[in-house]
Amino acid sequence: MKTLIILMLLTSSTYAQTYEVNEAVNTLEDMKEWLSWDIETGKIDSNIGTLYMDNIGNCLDRLKKHNSATIISTGEDEGEELYAIVLDDVSYDYVTEEELIVWVRTGKIRNK
């Protein structure tokens, strides 16, 4: 029974996070569209607009990557929080918080 409750909490948390990430992705995609129009009409300098578009694009890529993975807290070892990252084609166990941050920023983990 305890396992079922924990599983239900994790599942609802995952759905809520997925919803929030999808909303953020939709907002950023809208912002790119508005920014593109502002550049086209001359409201924003094209050099600055391009920089903004690149930054928004990078944020979108990171959010989409995060949304396609399942990140599970697997507990602590010697006081350090550990995680598992599950992707469609591979999974990583015993991921430290530092490795998780690098993966979110770069998409790479353990030099892969």
N, CA, C and O of each residue as an XYZ file, in Angstrom:
448
protein
N       0.834     -1.196      0.000
C       0.000      0.000      0.000
C       0.879      1.260      0.000
O       0.621      2.216     -0.731
N       1.918      1.234      0.837
C       2.826      2.379      0.934
C       3.490      2.648     -0.424
O       3.623      3.801     -0.834
N       3.905      1.586     -1.113
C       4.536      1.724     -2.415
C       3.569      2.331     -3.433
O       3.961      3.165     -4.249
N       2.312      1.910     -3.382
C       1.304      2.436     -4.298
C       1.112      3.938     -4.092
O       1.009      4.689     -5.063
N       1.064      4.374     -2.845
C       0.893      5.803     -2.540
C       2.085      6.599     -3.046
O       1.914      7.667     -3.635
N       3.281      6.094     -2.824
C       4.488      6.787     -3.289
C       4.483      6.864     -4.815
O       4.801      7.906     -5.388
N       4.121      5.760     -5.473
C       4.062      5.750     -6.931
C       3.038      6.756     -7.445
O       3.294      7.455     -8.426
N       1.885      6.834     -6.793
C       0.848      7.789     -7.203
C       1.334      9.222     -7.037
O       1.080     10.064     -7.899
N       2.028      9.508     -5.943
C       2.551     10.857     -5.721
C       3.597     11.217     -6.772
O       3.591     12.329     -7.299
N       4.492     10.282     -7.078
C       5.515     10.542     -8.091
C       4.889     10.748     -9.458
O       5.316     11.625    -10.208
N       3.878      9.950     -9.792
C       3.218     10.074    -11.086
C       2.513     11.412    -11.216
O       2.649     12.082    -12.239
N       1.760     11.814    -10.192
C       1.058     13.101    -10.275
C       2.043     14.251    -10.319
O       1.802     15.249    -10.998
N       3.152     14.125     -9.602
C       4.188     15.154     -9.636
C       4.791     15.244    -11.036
O       5.044     16.342    -11.533
N       5.022     14.095    -11.674
C       5.585     14.075    -13.015
C       4.633     14.729    -14.011
O       5.062     15.511    -14.859
N       3.326     14.409    -13.910
C       2.355     15.035    -14.809
C       2.308     16.538    -14.605
O       2.230     17.288    -15.578
N       2.353     16.995    -13.357
C       2.327     18.431    -13.074
C       3.560     19.105    -13.648
O       3.465     20.182    -14.237
N       4.724     18.472    -13.479
C       5.956     19.046    -14.016
C       5.910     19.085    -15.537
O       6.332     20.070    -16.144
N       5.400     18.020    -16.162
C       5.301     17.973    -17.611
C       4.399     19.098    -18.107
O       4.722     19.766    -19.089
N       3.279     19.308    -17.436
C       2.362     20.386    -17.806
C       3.061     21.737    -17.723
O       2.968     22.552    -18.641
N       3.763     21.965    -16.612
C       4.457     23.245    -16.421
C       5.535     23.453    -17.478
O       5.687     24.560    -17.994
N       6.276     22.415    -17.803
C       7.317     22.538    -18.831
C       6.676     22.819    -20.183
O       7.167     23.656    -20.940
N       5.576     22.123    -20.493
C       4.884     22.368    -21.762
C       4.383     23.806    -21.850
O       4.469     24.426    -22.910
N       3.865     24.336    -20.760
C       3.407     25.726    -20.746
C       4.577     26.684    -20.961
O       4.445     27.669    -21.688
N       5.705     26.407    -20.344
C       6.890     27.252    -20.531
C       7.363     27.192    -21.978
O       7.725     28.218    -22.554
N       7.364     25.994    -22.571
C       7.755     25.839    -23.975
C       6.818     26.634    -24.877
O       7.277     27.341    -25.774
N       5.519     26.527    -24.650
C       4.551     27.272    -25.462
C       4.764     28.773    -25.349
O       4.705     29.487    -26.350
N       5.011     29.255    -24.134
C       5.238     30.690    -23.930
C       6.494     31.150    -24.651
O       6.485     32.194    -25.303
N       7.573     30.386    -24.544
C       8.816     30.763    -25.217
C       8.668     30.736    -26.741
O       9.225     31.584    -27.438
N       7.922     29.767    -27.247
C       7.689     29.726    -28.696
C       6.871     30.938    -29.149
O       7.122     31.498    -30.216
N       5.892     31.338    -28.332
C       5.140     32.562    -28.633
C       6.063     33.775    -28.616
O       5.972     34.645    -29.482
N       6.950     33.827    -27.629
C       7.871     34.956    -27.524
C       8.769     35.053    -28.754
O       9.049     36.149    -29.239
N       9.222     33.895    -29.260
C      10.040     33.906    -30.479
C       9.257     34.496    -31.647
O       9.794     35.270    -32.440
N       7.992     34.126    -31.742
C       7.153     34.642    -32.821
C       6.972     36.153    -32.692
O       7.091     36.878    -33.680
N       6.686     36.630    -31.483
C       6.508     38.075    -31.266
C       7.803     38.817    -31.538
O       7.797     39.884    -32.151
N       8.911     38.255    -31.085
C      10.210     38.884    -31.274
C      10.553     38.958    -32.759
O      11.073     39.965    -33.238
N      10.260     37.900    -33.466
C      10.502     37.884    -34.910
C       9.728     39.021    -35.593
O      10.261     39.707    -36.465
N       8.494     39.209    -35.196
C       7.672     40.293    -35.762
C       8.261     41.657    -35.394
O       8.316     42.557    -36.232
N       8.700     41.806    -34.146
C       9.293     43.074    -33.710
C      10.580     43.378    -34.469
O      10.858     44.537    -34.774
N      11.367     42.350    -34.776
C      12.587     42.553    -35.575
C      12.203     42.965    -37.000
O      12.776     43.895    -37.568
N      11.226     42.253    -37.563
C      10.783     42.523    -38.933
C      10.236     43.937    -39.095
O      10.462     44.578    -40.121
N       9.513     44.428    -38.080
C       8.919     45.767    -38.176
C       9.850     46.859    -37.679
O       9.499     48.038    -37.728
N      11.031     46.485    -37.200
C      12.014     47.476    -36.770
C      11.845     47.967    -35.343
O      12.529     48.909    -34.945
N      10.978     47.376    -34.573
C      10.805     47.783    -33.167
C      11.998     47.391    -32.309
O      12.288     48.025    -31.295
N      12.685     46.333    -32.734
C      13.874     45.868    -32.009
C      15.014     45.758    -33.016
O      14.829     45.258    -34.125
N      16.196     46.232    -32.619
C      17.387     46.125    -33.444
C      17.635     44.655    -33.780
O      17.535     43.794    -32.906
N      17.954     44.368    -35.025
C      18.095     42.977    -35.463
C      19.239     42.243    -34.751
O      19.134     41.044    -34.496
N      20.341     42.958    -34.426
C      21.451     42.304    -33.715
C      21.026     41.865    -32.316
O      21.315     40.746    -31.891
N      20.344     42.748    -31.613
C      19.869     42.414    -30.268
C      18.774     41.347    -30.355
O      18.745     40.411    -29.556
N      17.882     41.494    -31.326
C      16.813     40.521    -31.507
C      17.346     39.127    -31.790
O      16.821     38.138    -31.278
N      18.389     39.049    -32.606
C      19.000     37.755    -32.919
C      19.601     37.125    -31.668
O      19.482     35.918    -31.456
N      20.242     37.942    -30.846
C      20.796     37.441    -29.584
C      19.681     36.902    -28.690
O      19.818     35.829    -28.103
N      18.590     37.636    -28.588
C      17.437     37.179    -27.800
C      16.868     35.880    -28.366
O      16.538     34.961    -27.617
N      16.756     35.811    -29.686
C      16.217     34.602    -30.321
C      17.105     33.393    -30.027
O      16.603     32.301    -29.761
N      18.424     33.592    -30.075
C      19.351     32.502    -29.757
C      19.178     32.032    -28.314
O      19.146     30.832    -28.043
N      19.066     32.989    -27.393
C      18.900     32.637    -25.977
C      17.580     31.911    -25.730
O      17.529     30.943    -24.971
N      16.518     32.380    -26.372
C      15.223     31.710    -26.231
C      15.307     30.302    -26.822
O      14.771     29.355    -26.246
N      15.972     30.162    -27.960
C      16.152     28.854    -28.590
C      16.905     27.889    -27.688
O      16.549     26.714    -27.595
N      17.954     28.386    -27.020
C      18.716     27.543    -26.085
C      17.848     27.103    -24.918
O      17.905     25.946    -24.501
N      17.050     28.012    -24.391
C      16.133     27.657    -23.291
C      15.129     26.608    -23.753
O      14.849     25.656    -23.025
N      14.591     26.774    -24.941
C      13.636     25.802    -25.482
C      14.269     24.420    -25.610
O      13.662     23.414    -25.244
N      15.481     24.381    -26.128
C      16.171     23.093    -26.278
C      16.345     22.398    -24.936
O      16.105     21.197    -24.817
N      16.765     23.162    -23.917
C      16.965     22.573    -22.588
C      15.655     22.097    -21.981
O      15.606     21.024    -21.380
N      14.598     22.879    -22.128
C      13.302     22.470    -21.581
C      12.772     21.221    -22.276
O      12.258     20.312    -21.624
N      12.898     21.179    -23.592
C      12.404     20.021    -24.337
C      13.195     18.766    -23.971
O      12.627     17.682    -23.839
N      14.506     18.922    -23.807
C      15.338     17.776    -23.420
C      14.938     17.294    -22.037
O      14.800     16.093    -21.806
N      14.754     18.230    -21.123
C      14.360     17.874    -19.759
C      13.018     17.167    -19.758
O      12.811     16.223    -18.996
N      12.115     17.612    -20.599
C      10.770     17.040    -20.640
C      10.766     15.634    -21.237
O       9.846     14.858    -20.982
N      11.791     15.299    -22.033
C      11.830     13.980    -22.655
C      12.509     12.945    -21.762
O      12.583     11.770    -22.121
N      12.996     13.368    -20.616
C      13.681     12.461    -19.696
C      12.892     12.350    -18.403
O      12.115     13.232    -18.038
N      13.118     11.244    -17.732
C      12.570     11.079    -16.392
C      13.734     11.137    -15.420
O      14.694     10.376    -15.537
N      13.641     12.042    -14.466
C      14.685     12.187    -13.458
C      14.104     11.739    -12.128
O      13.084     12.260    -11.677
N      14.758     10.773    -11.506
C      14.252     10.179    -10.276
C      15.284     10.357     -9.174
O      16.459     10.034     -9.349
N      14.839     10.867     -8.053
C      15.703     10.928     -6.878
C      15.788      9.522     -6.303
O      14.766      8.914     -5.983
N      17.003      9.008     -6.173
C      17.175      7.633     -5.707
C      17.698      7.545     -4.274
O      18.008      6.458     -3.787
N      17.792      8.681     -3.609
C      18.228      8.660     -2.213
C      19.590      9.288     -2.031
O      20.103      9.982     -2.909
N      20.156      9.030     -0.881
C      21.446      9.616     -0.540
C      22.496      8.537     -0.337
O      22.185      7.412      0.055
N      23.736      8.895     -0.607
C      24.878      8.040     -0.308
C      25.941      8.935      0.301
O      26.439      9.857     -0.345
N      26.276      8.662      1.528
C      27.256      9.459      2.267
C      26.893     10.943      2.242
O      27.761     11.802      2.084
N      25.601     11.235      2.398
C      25.126     12.607      2.485
C      24.934     13.302      1.149
O      24.532     14.465      1.116
N      25.212     12.617      0.047
C      25.053     13.223     -1.274
C      23.805     12.666     -1.947
O      23.613     11.452     -2.014
N      22.954     13.573     -2.447
C      21.733     13.164     -3.136
C      22.101     12.540     -4.482
O      22.931     13.075     -5.218
N      21.478     11.405     -4.795
C      21.737     10.714     -6.057
C      20.458     10.635     -6.879
O      19.354     10.657     -6.335
N      20.620     10.544     -8.192
C      19.495     10.533     -9.118
C      19.693      9.449    -10.171
O      20.794      8.928    -10.352
N      18.616      9.125    -10.853
C      18.670      8.301    -12.061
C      18.057      9.140    -13.177
O      17.041      9.805    -12.977
N      18.675      9.104    -14.341
C      18.148      9.779    -15.525
C      17.751      8.688    -16.510
O      18.581      7.877    -16.922
N      16.484      8.676    -16.879
C      15.978      7.655    -17.805
C      15.539      8.345    -19.090
O      14.616      9.160    -19.096
N      16.219      8.002    -20.166
C      15.886      8.515    -21.499
C      15.273      7.384    -22.307
O      15.198      6.250    -21.832
N      14.840      7.681    -23.513
C      14.234      6.645    -24.355
C      15.189      5.495    -24.643
O      14.783      4.333    -24.644
N      16.463      5.817    -24.888
C      17.397      4.794    -25.342
C      18.444      4.365    -24.320
O      19.153      3.383    -24.541
N      18.551      5.079    -23.214
C      19.581      4.768    -22.220
C      19.171      5.329    -20.860
O      18.366      6.256    -20.769
N      19.736      4.753    -19.821
C      19.498      5.329    -18.489
C      20.821      5.394    -17.737
O      21.744      4.625    -18.007
N      20.896      6.313    -16.803
C      22.090      6.504    -15.986
C      21.683      6.422    -14.524
O      20.748      7.097    -14.095
N      22.384      5.598    -13.763
C      22.124      5.459    -12.335
C      23.243      6.124    -11.550
O      24.313      6.413    -12.084
N      22.977      6.358    -10.291
C      23.962      6.954     -9.373
C      24.505      8.281     -9.907
O      25.710      8.529     -9.879
N      23.606      9.119    -10.388
C      23.967     10.429    -10.928
C      24.008     11.425     -9.773
O      23.038     11.559     -9.027
N      25.125     12.115     -9.630
C      25.243     13.119     -8.578
C      24.517     14.395     -9.013
O      24.176     14.560    -10.184
N      24.291     15.282     -8.063
C      23.634     16.550     -8.382
C      24.475     17.357     -9.372
O      23.940     18.008    -10.269
N      25.783     17.306     -9.198
C      26.696     18.015    -10.098
C      26.572     17.480    -11.532
O      26.515     18.255    -12.487
N      26.532     16.147    -11.674
C      26.380     15.544    -12.995
C      25.025     15.896    -13.607
O      24.916     16.120    -14.812
N      24.003     15.941    -12.769
C      22.664     16.285    -13.238
C      22.637     17.702    -13.805
O      22.042     17.941    -14.856
N      23.274     18.630    -13.118
C      23.327     20.019    -13.577
C      24.063     20.103    -14.912
O      23.619     20.807    -15.819
N      25.182     19.393    -15.040
C      25.932     19.384    -16.303
C      25.075     18.802    -17.413
O      25.074     19.327    -18.527
N      24.337     17.716    -17.131
C      23.483     17.103    -18.143
C      22.392     18.064    -18.604
O      22.118     18.158    -19.800
N      21.765     18.781    -17.664
C      20.708     19.725    -18.020
C      21.271     20.835    -18.903
O      20.615     21.268    -19.850
N      22.469     21.292    -18.600
C      23.059     22.394    -19.371
C      23.631     21.960    -20.722
O      23.555     22.704    -21.700
N      24.205     20.751    -20.775
C      24.954     20.367    -21.976
C      24.397     19.148    -22.703
O      24.699     18.931    -23.877
N      23.589     18.357    -22.015
C      23.103     17.103    -22.614
C      24.115     15.983    -22.518
O      23.885     14.893    -23.041
N      25.244     16.237    -21.850
C      26.286     15.232    -21.731
C      26.424     14.788    -20.272
O      26.272     15.578    -19.340
N      26.714     13.514    -20.115
C      26.945     12.997    -18.788
C      28.087     11.980    -18.862
O      28.127     11.114    -19.736
N      28.990     12.119    -17.933
C      30.138     11.199    -17.866
C      30.870     11.085    -19.194
O      31.208      9.993    -19.650
N      31.104     12.241    -19.801
C      31.854     12.342    -21.064
C      31.231     11.560    -22.207
O      31.942     11.108    -23.105
N      29.913     11.392    -22.187
C      29.235     10.695    -23.294
C      28.350     11.654    -24.040
O      27.694     11.264    -25.006
